[in-house]
Amino acid sequence: MLYLLDGGAERRDFKHFAGRVHLGSPWCINAPFILVGVESEDRRAEFTQPSSDPKERKDFPTHGQAERFRRFLVRSPARDRRS
């Protein structure tokens, strides 16, 4: 299973990447896998580690939750959470 971050339905990245993967399939370049698009709700929170810089913590109060986001990906089933 391959998780594509910023790969939600509202982004073009997922369609682009899925198309690239599909192009490799006829020549058996890629081993079979499932592509999962994960749409970000708050990139600053989900993709960054906690900071010890007080100014950064003040300017970006939601940042630094990458570990929590990784746990979510590992522990949660892959499904569309909007339904």
C-alpha positions in Angstrom: 0.0 0.0 0.0 1.3 3.4 -1.0 0.0 6.5 0.8 0.1 9.7 -1.4 0.0 12.7 0.9 -1.9 15.7 -0.5 -3.6 13.1 -2.7 -7.2 13.8 -2.0 -10.0 14.1 -4.5 -9.6 17.9 -4.6 -6.0 17.8 -5.6 -4.6 17.0 -9.1 -1.7 15.0 -7.6 -3.7 11.8 -7.2 -4.9 11.6 -10.8 -1.4 12.5 -12.0 0.3 9.9 -9.9 -2.2 7.2 -10.6 -1.8 7.8 -14.3 2.0 7.5 -14.0 1.6 4.2 -12.1 -0.8 2.9 -14.7 1.7 3.6 -17.5 4.2 1.4 -15.8 1.8 -1.5 -15.5 1.8 -3.0 -19.0 5.6 -3.5 -18.8 5.5 -5.0 -15.3 7.7 -2.2 -14.0 5.7 -1.8 -10.9 4.9 -4.5 -8.4 1.2 -4.6 -7.6 0.1 -2.2 -4.9 -2.8 -0.1 -3.7 -2.6 3.6 -4.0 -4.3 5.6 -1.2 -4.8 9.3 -1.6 -4.7 11.2 1.7 -6.1 14.7 1.6 -4.5 17.1 4.1 -6.6 19.2 6.3 -3.7 21.2 7.9 -0.4 20.6 6.2 1.5 22.6 8.8 0.2 20.3 11.6 0.4 17.0 9.7 3.8 17.3 8.1 5.9 19.0 10.8 7.6 18.0 14.0 7.2 20.1 17.2 9.3 23.2 17.5 11.1 24.5 20.5 11.1 28.0 19.0 8.4 30.1 20.9 7.9 32.5 17.9 7.2 29.6 15.6 4.8 28.0 18.1 3.0 31.3 18.4 2.9 32.0 14.7 1.8 28.5 13.7 -0.2 27.1 16.7 -1.3 23.9 15.0 2.1 22.8 13.7 4.1 19.9 15.1 1.6 17.0 14.9 3.4 14.8 12.4 3.7 11.9 14.9 -0.1 12.0 15.5 -0.8 12.1 11.8 1.5 9.0 11.2 -0.3 7.1 14.0 -3.6 8.0 12.3 -2.3 6.5 9.0 -1.0 3.3 10.6 -4.0 2.6 12.9 -6.9 3.8 10.8 -8.5 1.8 8.0 -8.0 3.3 4.5 -11.5 4.6 3.5 -13.1 7.8 2.5 -13.8 9.6 5.8 -16.2 12.1 4.2 -18.9 9.5 3.9 
